[in-house]
Amino acid sequence: MRPSGLEPGDAQLAAETMQEQLTALLDLSMTLKHVHWNVVGPGFLAVHEMLDDHVEKVRMMADVLAERVATLGHVPNGLAGHVSGQRHRGDYALGRATVEAHLGALDLLYSDVIQSHREAAVITEEPDPVTNDIFIGQSADLEQLQWFVRAHIENTSGLVPSAEESNELEAAAVAVMSDPLS
């Protein structure tokens, strides 16, 4: 089964692209929950509660993608083994860590997911405008969630010192060492 007007090859491309992003969102939701359990220090409660909201929103985004994959006649896969085997990055690098450290690392993770969502939007623009629209809307939602993270670690000039780092541990270290009042 596929929506009328969508060629089988286009449905296949859209489904494969959505499955990749479904995997990224499920991985992100699990990482957010991990951080929720392991964040410590000043600001703990605000971040702990904020992350519950992020987990819920990211899981809803994953559900939208999974249901669209099914609508296109394909089988969405959200099983833990599949997610673990198909994700594009290793395990999240931080365990128990401070608010600043986790948020610096999460900022980097959000950047990666947003970038891959934007790439997925480009891939699906021509063959499936409906899927493209989903990616565009979710990209905006992910950017807002990243903004909430960044609001905790940016300085008064609006700069996020950890934003230029290339891995989670470096981003966490820079976020911890930066002075938010500078």
C-alpha positions as a Markdown table, in Angstrom:
| # | Residue | x | y | z |
|---|---|---|---|---|
| 1 | Met | 0.0 | 0.0 | 0.0 |
| 2 | Arg | 1.2 | 3.5 | -0.9 |
| 3 | Pro | -0.4 | 6.9 | -1.2 |
| 4 | Ser | -1.8 | 7.5 | -4.7 |
| 5 | Gly | 0.4 | 9.6 | -6.8 |
| 6 | Leu | 3.7 | 8.5 | -5.2 |
| 7 | Glu | 5.9 | 6.2 | -7.3 |
| 8 | Pro | 7.2 | 3.0 | -5.6 |
| 9 | Gly | 10.8 | 4.2 | -5.9 |
| 10 | Asp | 9.9 | 7.6 | -4.4 |
| 11 | Ala | 8.1 | 5.9 | -1.5 |
| 12 | Gln | 11.1 | 3.6 | -1.0 |
| 13 | Leu | 13.5 | 6.6 | -0.9 |
| 14 | Ala | 11.3 | 8.5 | 1.5 |
| 15 | Ala | 10.9 | 5.5 | 3.8 |
| 16 | Glu | 14.6 | 4.8 | 3.9 |
| 17 | Thr | 15.3 | 8.4 | 4.6 |
| 18 | Met | 12.7 | 8.5 | 7.4 |
| 19 | Gln | 14.0 | 5.3 | 8.9 |
| 20 | Glu | 17.5 | 6.9 | 9.2 |
| 21 | Gln | 16.0 | 9.9 | 11.0 |
| 22 | Leu | 13.7 | 7.7 | 13.1 |
| 23 | Thr | 16.9 | 5.9 | 14.3 |
| 24 | Ala | 18.5 | 9.3 | 15.1 |
| 25 | Leu | 15.4 | 10.5 | 17.0 |
| 26 | Leu | 15.1 | 7.3 | 19.0 |
| 27 | Asp | 18.8 | 7.5 | 19.9 |
| 28 | Leu | 18.4 | 11.1 | 20.9 |
| 29 | Ser | 15.4 | 10.4 | 23.1 |
| 30 | Met | 17.3 | 7.7 | 24.9 |
| 31 | Thr | 20.3 | 10.0 | 25.3 |
| 32 | Leu | 18.1 | 12.7 | 26.7 |
| 33 | Lys | 16.7 | 10.3 | 29.2 |
| 34 | His | 20.2 | 9.2 | 30.2 |
| 35 | Val | 21.2 | 12.9 | 30.8 |
| 36 | His | 17.9 | 13.4 | 32.7 |
| 37 | Trp | 19.0 | 10.7 | 35.1 |
| 38 | Asn | 22.7 | 11.7 | 35.4 |
| 39 | Val | 22.8 | 15.5 | 35.5 |
| 40 | Val | 24.0 | 17.1 | 38.7 |
| 41 | Gly | 24.8 | 20.5 | 40.2 |
| 42 | Pro | 23.3 | 23.9 | 40.3 |
| 43 | Gly | 20.4 | 24.2 | 37.9 |
| 44 | Phe | 19.7 | 20.4 | 38.3 |
| 45 | Leu | 16.0 | 20.6 | 38.8 |
| 46 | Ala | 15.3 | 23.0 | 35.9 |
| 47 | Val | 17.3 | 20.9 | 33.5 |
| 48 | His | 16.0 | 17.6 | 34.8 |
| 49 | Glu | 12.4 | 18.7 | 34.2 |
| 50 | Met | 13.2 | 20.4 | 30.9 |
| 51 | Leu | 14.7 | 17.1 | 29.6 |
| 52 | Asp | 11.5 | 15.2 | 30.4 |
| 53 | Asp | 9.7 | 17.6 | 28.0 |
| 54 | His | 12.4 | 17.2 | 25.4 |
| 55 | Val | 12.1 | 13.4 | 25.6 |
| 56 | Glu | 8.4 | 13.5 | 25.1 |
| 57 | Lys | 8.6 | 15.9 | 22.1 |
| 58 | Val | 11.4 | 13.9 | 20.4 |
| 59 | Arg | 9.5 | 10.6 | 20.9 |
| 60 | Met | 6.4 | 12.2 | 19.3 |
| 61 | Met | 8.6 | 13.2 | 16.3 |
| 62 | Ala | 9.8 | 9.6 | 16.1 |
| 63 | Asp | 6.2 | 8.4 | 16.1 |
| 64 | Val | 5.3 | 10.8 | 13.3 |
| 65 | Leu | 8.1 | 9.4 | 11.2 |
| 66 | Ala | 7.3 | 5.8 | 12.0 |
| 67 | Glu | 3.7 | 6.2 | 11.1 |
| 68 | Arg | 4.6 | 7.9 | 7.8 |
| 69 | Val | 6.9 | 5.0 | 7.0 |
| 70 | Ala | 4.0 | 2.6 | 7.6 |
| 71 | Thr | 1.7 | 4.9 | 5.5 |
| 72 | Leu | 4.1 | 4.5 | 2.6 |
| 73 | Gly | 3.8 | 0.7 | 2.9 |
| 74 | His | 7.1 | 0.0 | 4.6 |
| 75 | Val | 8.0 | -1.3 | 8.1 |
| 76 | Pro | 9.4 | 1.2 | 10.6 |
| 77 | Asn | 12.0 | -0.4 | 12.9 |
| 78 | Gly | 12.4 | 1.1 | 16.4 |
| 79 | Leu | 13.8 | -2.0 | 18.0 |
| 80 | Ala | 16.8 | -1.4 | 20.3 |
| 81 | Gly | 19.1 | -3.7 | 18.4 |
| 82 | His | 18.3 | -2.0 | 15.1 |
| 83 | Val | 18.7 | 1.5 | 16.6 |
| 84 | Ser | 22.0 | 0.5 | 18.1 |
| 85 | Gly | 23.3 | -1.1 | 15.0 |
| 86 | Gln | 22.2 | 1.7 | 12.6 |
| 87 | Arg | 23.0 | 4.8 | 14.4 |
| 88 | His | 25.8 | 7.0 | 13.1 |
| 89 | Arg | 27.6 | 7.7 | 16.3 |
| 90 | Gly | 28.8 | 5.8 | 19.3 |
| 91 | Asp | 27.4 | 5.8 | 22.8 |
| 92 | Tyr | 26.9 | 9.2 | 24.5 |
| 93 | Ala | 30.3 | 10.0 | 26.1 |
| 94 | Leu | 29.2 | 11.4 | 29.5 |
| 95 | Gly | 27.9 | 9.6 | 32.6 |
| 96 | Arg | 27.2 | 11.5 | 35.8 |
| 97 | Ala | 28.2 | 15.1 | 35.0 |
| 98 | Thr | 27.3 | 18.7 | 35.7 |
| 99 | Val | 24.5 | 20.7 | 34.1 |
| 100 | Glu | 27.0 | 22.7 | 32.0 |
| 101 | Ala | 28.9 | 19.6 | 30.8 |
| 102 | His | 25.8 | 17.7 | 29.7 |
| 103 | Leu | 24.2 | 20.7 | 28.0 |
| 104 | Gly | 27.4 | 21.5 | 26.1 |
| 105 | Ala | 27.4 | 17.9 | 24.9 |
| 106 | Leu | 23.7 | 17.9 | 24.1 |
| 107 | Asp | 24.1 | 21.1 | 22.1 |
| 108 | Leu | 26.5 | 19.2 | 19.8 |
| 109 | Leu | 24.2 | 16.3 | 19.6 |
| 110 | Tyr | 21.2 | 18.5 | 18.7 |
| 111 | Ser | 23.3 | 20.2 | 16.0 |
| 112 | Asp | 24.1 | 16.8 | 14.5 |
| 113 | Val | 20.4 | 15.6 | 14.4 |
| 114 | Ile | 19.2 | 19.0 | 13.1 |
| 115 | Gln | 21.8 | 18.8 | 10.3 |
| 116 | Ser | 20.8 | 15.3 | 9.3 |
| 117 | His | 17.1 | 16.3 | 9.4 |
| 118 | Arg | 17.9 | 19.2 | 7.0 |
| 119 | Glu | 19.7 | 16.8 | 4.7 |
| 120 | Ala | 16.7 | 14.5 | 4.8 |
| 121 | Ala | 14.4 | 17.4 | 3.9 |
| 122 | Val | 16.6 | 18.1 | 0.8 |
| 123 | Ile | 16.5 | 14.4 | -0.2 |
| 124 | Thr | 12.7 | 14.2 | 0.1 |
| 125 | Glu | 11.8 | 17.6 | -1.4 |
| 126 | Glu | 11.2 | 16.5 | -4.9 |
| 127 | Pro | 9.9 | 12.9 | -4.6 |
| 128 | Asp | 7.6 | 13.4 | -1.6 |
| 129 | Pro | 6.6 | 16.9 | -0.5 |
| 130 | Val | 4.6 | 15.4 | 2.4 |
| 131 | Thr | 7.6 | 13.8 | 4.0 |
| 132 | Asn | 9.6 | 16.9 | 3.2 |
| 133 | Asp | 7.1 | 19.0 | 5.1 |
| 134 | Ile | 7.5 | 16.7 | 8.1 |
| 135 | Phe | 11.2 | 17.1 | 8.1 |
| 136 | Ile | 11.0 | 20.8 | 7.8 |
| 137 | Gly | 8.5 | 21.1 | 10.7 |
| 138 | Gln | 10.6 | 18.7 | 12.9 |
| 139 | Ser | 13.8 | 20.6 | 12.1 |
| 140 | Ala | 12.1 | 23.8 | 13.5 |
| 141 | Asp | 11.0 | 21.9 | 16.6 |
| 142 | Leu | 14.5 | 20.5 | 17.1 |
| 143 | Glu | 16.0 | 23.9 | 16.7 |
| 144 | Gln | 13.6 | 25.2 | 19.5 |
| 145 | Leu | 14.7 | 22.4 | 21.8 |
| 146 | Gln | 18.3 | 23.2 | 21.1 |
| 147 | Trp | 17.6 | 26.9 | 21.9 |
| 148 | Phe | 16.3 | 25.8 | 25.3 |
| 149 | Val | 19.6 | 23.9 | 25.9 |
| 150 | Arg | 21.7 | 26.8 | 24.7 |
| 151 | Ala | 19.9 | 29.3 | 26.9 |
| 152 | His | 21.5 | 27.6 | 29.9 |
| 153 | Ile | 25.1 | 27.7 | 28.5 |
| 154 | Glu | 25.4 | 30.7 | 26.3 |
| 155 | Asn | 27.2 | 33.8 | 27.5 |
| 156 | Thr | 25.7 | 37.3 | 27.6 |
| 157 | Ser | 26.9 | 38.0 | 24.1 |
| 158 | Gly | 24.7 | 35.1 | 22.9 |
| 159 | Leu | 27.7 | 32.8 | 22.1 |
| 160 | Val | 27.7 | 29.2 | 22.9 |
| 161 | Pro | 31.4 | 28.5 | 23.6 |
| 162 | Ser | 31.1 | 24.7 | 23.1 |
| 163 | Ala | 29.3 | 25.0 | 19.7 |
| 164 | Glu | 32.5 | 24.7 | 17.7 |
| 165 | Glu | 33.7 | 21.5 | 19.3 |
| 166 | Ser | 33.8 | 18.2 | 17.4 |
| 167 | Asn | 33.0 | 15.7 | 20.1 |
| 168 | Glu | 30.9 | 15.5 | 23.2 |
| 169 | Leu | 33.7 | 15.4 | 25.7 |
| 170 | Glu | 35.4 | 18.5 | 24.2 |
| 171 | Ala | 32.0 | 20.3 | 24.1 |
| 172 | Ala | 31.3 | 19.4 | 27.7 |
| 173 | Ala | 34.8 | 20.5 | 28.9 |
| 174 | Val | 34.5 | 23.9 | 27.1 |
| 175 | Ala | 30.9 | 24.4 | 28.5 |
| 176 | Val | 32.2 | 23.8 | 32.0 |
| 177 | Met | 35.1 | 26.1 | 31.7 |
| 178 | Ser | 33.3 | 29.0 | 30.1 |
| 179 | Asp | 32.0 | 32.0 | 32.1 |
| 180 | Pro | 28.4 | 32.7 | 31.1 |
| 181 | Leu | 28.8 | 36.4 | 32.2 |
| 182 | Ser | 31.6 | 37.1 | 29.7 |
